[in-house]
C-alpha cells in the first residue's frame, strides 16, 4: 500500500528560545504528479545545546495535542506548561505544516496553521486556525481555504449553508479553546443526513478527517510516558460508525498499518485487544534480543480492571527476571522507543528527541541505516552524535544544522568535505564551535 500521508515541512515560531520562524523541510522540491518520497523519509537535526532542537519536537506535540485532546486548554498543567514554554518576546506560538495526501490517483497538498497566545483573562487559547488545500498533481496550483477561524469566530468554512449554520452554532464560544477540526468531528455523526445531500459537504469531511488522521499517525517521543488520552481517542475513532464509507475505511485501515492503535508502552489494555498486545510484546522481545542475546522472553504481568488489563512487563533472563523499570537506561530507552520504531518502519510519522542518548553508537547507526533503506514511514530526530552523518549524507535533505540564533541550514554536498568534519571545525554557517581546551583552564581548579 502506497503511503497515503507524507509530511512535507513544518514551520515553528515563538517556543522556548525560537524568536524567528524555523522551517524544517523533508522535501524541498515542488510537489507534482511525479512526486516520490522514497529518498526523503529521514532527517537528523544537529545543533548546540540550547539551540532549540527539542523545541521543534515539542511544537509538533503541541500541534497534536490541541487537535485531539478535548481538555487541552482547560487543564491547568497545560496552561502552566505553555506559560513556561512560549517565548517571552514573541508572546505567541505559531505552528504551520504542509502535508501530502494520496487518494487513489489524486494528490492533495494541505497547509494547516494555528496560532496560540494569552487572552485578556490570562489564559492561553487559539488565536487563529486555518486549513487550506490544493491539488498536488500540478506544481503551479494555488491554495484554497477550507476553513478559517480568528479570535473565537468562524470566519469561513467551505460547505453548504445548512452545514455552516450547524457548525457556527456548535462552535460558539468554543473556537478559542478547541480546534475547529475537533469540533467538526465530534458533531459529525449528528450531521450525516445533511452531509449526504451535498457533495461540497462530503469534500469538507474528507479535508477535515485527512488533517485529523495526520495528527493520529504522528508519534512524538520527548522522554516522557505515553499519554493515555491519545490511546482512548484512537479507540473512540476506531469504534465510531464513521467507517460506513469507503474513504473512512481506507483511512482507518491506514491507521492500523501505521500501528497507531496499539503500544507496548501502554499500561492499560482492553481485554478484546489483549492478543494483539501480546503479539506486539513478542515482537518487542525479538527486538531486545538483538541487543541482549541472553533474554529468554518478556513476560506480561496482568491485573484485571473491568474490561481492561493493567499490564506490566518483566524481562526474563532464565535464571532471573527484572521489571522493565529497573532495567538499564539503555534497554529502557529501547523499549520506550520501540513503538516509534515500529511506526517509522511502516507508514507512521515519528519525531524523537535526543535519539542518541543512552544508546550505543554502533546500535544507533545500524538502526538509522535500517530506516534509511527499509523504512516506509518518516523519522525525524535530534541528536548530538556525529557518527550517523556518514550514513545520512547519502540521502538528500537528511541533515539539518540549527544555530543558536534560529537559523536552520541543510547539508548539501561540498565535494570531498564530510558533514561531520565541517560541523566539528566550525565550517557550517551560523554554527561556530570555537571552543578550545584552554578555555576551561582556571574554571575547575581551586
N, C-alpha and C positions, 0 to 999 in steps of 0.2 A: 504494500500500500504506500503510495507516494505521500510524503509529508504534506499535511493539509495546512499547517501553520509554520511560518518562519518569521522570526523577529529580525527586522531589517536594521533598526537602530533605536537607541534611547537617548533622550536629552534631559539633563538634570540641572537645576539651579536652586540655591537657597537652602542647602542642607549641610550641616556641620561647617566646614571652612570653605565650601564652594560658593563663591560670590558671583562668578561668571558662569555662563552656561557651558556645560561639558556635553559633548555629543559623542556617543560610543557607537561606531558603525560596525556591524557584522558584514555588510555588503555595501560597498561604496559606489558600485555602478548603478545605472538606471535600470529599473525593472521593466522587462518587456516579455514577450511570449517565449523568448529563448532563455529565460532565467534558469539557472542551475545552481543550487545551493551546496552541492557536494563538497566544494573546496572552501566553504565559508561557514563551518559549523563550530569552530572552537576559537576562543580568544583568551589570552592571558593579559592581565593589567599589572604593570610594574610601576613602582614609584617609591619615593622617600617615605619614611614614617610620617604620618600626619598629612600626607598629600591629598587624601580624600578617596582612596580606593574603597574602603569599607562603606563610605557614604554613598557611593554609586550602588552598591549591592543593597544597602538599607533603603534607598529610594525605590528600588524595584519592589521590596517587601511592603512599603507604604502603599504603593500603587495597587498591589494585590489585595491588601487588607481593606482599603477603603471601598473597594468594589464588592467584595464577597462577605465582609463582616458587618452584619446589620447594626451592631452596637459600637462600632469602631470609635466614633467621635463622642459618644455618650459615656465611655469608660474613662474614669479619672486617670488610670495608668496611661492611656493614650494621650490625654491632654498634657500630663507631666512629661511624657516621652517627647512629644512634639515641641514642647516649650524648651526642652534641653537641646534638641537636635536641629531645629530650624535656625538658620543663620541669623545672628543678631543684627546684621547690617541690612540684609535684604528684607527680613521680617516676613518673607513669603517663600513657600516651597512650590516649585512647579516641576511637573513630570510630563514628558512627551514621548511617545513612541510611535514608530511606523512598523506595521507588520503585514505580511502577505498571507492570504488565504486562498488555497487552491480548491475550487469546487468544480468537479468534472474537468472540462477543458478551459473554464474561465479562471482568471486570476484577478483577485480583488485586493487592492492595497488600502489599508486603513491608516488613519492618523488620529491618535487619541491624545488628548491633552487635559490635564487637570491642575488647578492652582489652589493652594491652601494658605490661608492667613488667619490672623486673630481678629475676631469680631469686636464690636464695641463692648460686649459683655465679658471680654477677656478670654473667650474660648476659641480654639482653632476650629475652622469649618471650611467647607468647599466654597471658594470664591467664584470659580468658573469651571466648566467642564464642557468639552467639545469632542464630538466624534465625526470624522469625515471619511469619505471613501472615493476611490477612483478605480478605473479598470487598469489592471496590471499587464494587459496584453500589448499595450502600446505606450511608448515612452513619453509622449507629449500630452497625455491626458491630464486634466485638471481635477482637483478635489471638489466634491460636492458635499455639503453639510448634511449630516443625518440628524443630529440634534445639537442644541447648544443651550446651556443654562448659565446664568450670571447673577450673582448676589441673591440667590434663592429663588430666582424667577426663570421659568422655562421660556426662553426667547424664541426657540424654533424647534420643531420636530417634523420630519418629513413623513407624513402619514395622512390618512383621511381625517376629515373634520370630526367624525364620530369618535375615532380613537384619540385624537388630540384632546377633545373635550374630557374624555375619561382620564387621560394621563395628566392633564392640567389639574383636574380635581384631586387625583390621587397623590400628586406631588406637592400640593400646597403645604407650605411650612416644613417641607422635608428636604428640599434640594440643597440646603446648606449643610445638612448632617448626613445625607445619604447620596450615593451615586445614582444618577438617573438610570443607569443600567440595572442596578439592583431594584430600584422602584418599579421599573418596567417588568422585570422578570417575576417579581413577587405578585404582580397583578395580572400577569399574562393569562392564566387559565380562566379567569373570570371574563376575559375579553375575547375568547375563542370564537363565539358566534359572530361577533362583529368582524374579527380578523379574517375569517374565511370568505367574506364578501368582497374584499378589496385586495388586489394584487400589491398595491403600494404598501399596505399594512403587512403583507407577508414579507416584503422586502425589508421593512423596518425590523421585523422579528429576526430575519437572517443576520442583519448587521449587528443587532444587539447581542444575539446569542454567540456570534463569532467573537466579539470582544470579551464576553464573559468566559467563553471557553479558553481563550488565550490566558486569562488570569488563572484558570484552574490548572492548566497543564504546566504552569511555571512552578518550579521548586526553588526555594531560596534557603541556603544554609548560612546561618550567621552565628554559629557556635552556641545555639540555644535549642531547647527542646521543641519538637514539632508542636504546632498549635492545634488542639483538638477541634476548634470551631471550623477549621478547614476540612477536617475529616467529615464532620456532620453536614457541612454544606454539600460536599461531594455526594454523600449518601442521599441527601434530600433531592439533589438533581437526578440521581440515578433512578430513584423510586417515583419521581413525578410522572404524570401522564403525558408529558410533553413528547414522549417517544412514539407518538402515533403518526408521525410524519417521517418520510424518508430522510430528509436532511437532518432532523434531530437524531434519528437512529445512527446516521453516519457519524455525527459529531460525538455522540456518546460512545460509539464503538472506538472512535479515535482516542477518546479519553481513556478507555480501557487499555488500548495499545500503548498509550503513554505511561501506563502504570501509575495513574494518579489517584486511583480509588483504594489503594492498599499500601501498607507501610509496615516494615518490620520494627520500626521505632514507635509505632502506636502501642499504647498500653491498654487501650480499650478496643476490643474486637467483638463485632456482632457474631453471635453463635452460628448463624447461617452462612457466614463468610469465613468461619474458622479454618476450613480445609484449605482455602486459598492462602490464608495467613501461614498455615503450617508448611505449605509448599514453598512459600517465599522464605521462610526461616531455613528450610533445607538448602535453598539457593544461596542464602547468606553463609551457611556453614561451608559450602563448597568454595565460596569466595575467600573466607577467612583461612581456609586450609592452605591456600596459596602462600600465605604469609606465616602461618603456624601449622606446620605439617603434622604435629602431634595431636591436633584437635581431632576428637572422635566424632562429636556431634554437638549441636546446640539444642538443648532441651528447653521446653516451654513449661513454665510453672503457671498454672491457671487457677483462678478463683472465680466462682460463679457470682454474677451480679445481674439478676433478672435475665434479660435477653442478651446479655453481654458476658464476655470473659474478661477479667482483668489479668493481663499477661505480663510475665517477666521472663527474661532469657538467662539461662545458665550455660556457660561453656564447659563442656565435658571433655576432659583430657584423659579419661580412663581411670587413672589412679586418684584423681581428684576433680572436683567441679568448682567453678567460680562464677559468681554473678557478674553480668557484663559491666555493672557499675564499678566493680573492683578490679577490672582488667587493666592492663597497661594503657597509658594515654593513647598510644598509637593504635592499639586494637579497638579501643572505644571510638576513636576518630573514624576508623574504617567502617565500623558498624553503623555509626550515625550518618556516614556519607553514602552508605550502600544504596538507599532509596534514590538518592541523587544520581548515582552512577547508573542504576537500572533505567531511570527516566532518560538520561542522556544517551544511553546506548540504544534506546528505542526511538521515540519521537517527542520526548519532553524537551522543555527549555529550562536549563538549570543555571543558577548563579551560586557560586561557592566563594565565601570569603576566607582568605588565608588557607587555601587548599594544601599548601606545603607544610603547615605546622604539624608537628608530631609524626610526620611521615618520612620514612627513609627515602633519600634522594633517588635511588635506583628504582624503588617501587613507584614513586611519583612519576618518573619519566616513562616507565612502561605503561602505566595507566593512561597517561596523556597520549602516548603513541597509539594505544588501543582506540581511544576516542577519535583520534585523527583519521585512522584508516578504517575503522569498523563501526563507529558510532553513527546513528541515524538522526539523533536529536541535535540540540545546540548546548554547548558548555562554555560558560564564561566564568573565570575565576581570577582572584587576586593572589599574588604570590611575591615572595622576595627571592625565591630560589632561581638562580640563573641557568641551571642545568637544562630545564625544559626548552630554553631558547633554541638549542641545537636542533630539536625536533620541530618546534613550531615555525621556525623560519622557512620551512619547506612549503608552508601554506600561506596564501595571500591574506593580509589583513588579520593575522593571528596574534600579533604582539603590539600592545599599546603601552606607551610610557606617559604617566601622569605626573606633572610637575607640581610643586607646592603652590604655584600661582595659577593653578587650574587650567593649564594648557595640556591638551592630550595630543601626543604625537604617535602616529602609527609607523611601525618599522617598514621600511622599503629597502630593497636590495641596494647595497653600496659596493659593488664589485666583490672583492675578496674579504671585505670587512665583515666581521661577525657582530650580531646584535649584542652579545654578552660583553665582548671587548669594548665596543663603543659605549655601552652603558657604564661599565666599570671605570672607564677612563674619562668620563665626563664629556663624551662626544655626541650625546643626544641633546638636541635643542631643549633649553629650559630645564634640564635635569643635571645640574653640575654636582658631581661628587668630589668636591675639592677639599677632602679631609685627608690629613696626613697623620701618621702615628705620633709625630711630635706634638700634635695638637692636644694630646692627653697628658703630656708631661706637666707635672705640678698640680694636677687635679686630684689624683688618687693618693699621692704621697702625703705623709703627715708634715 
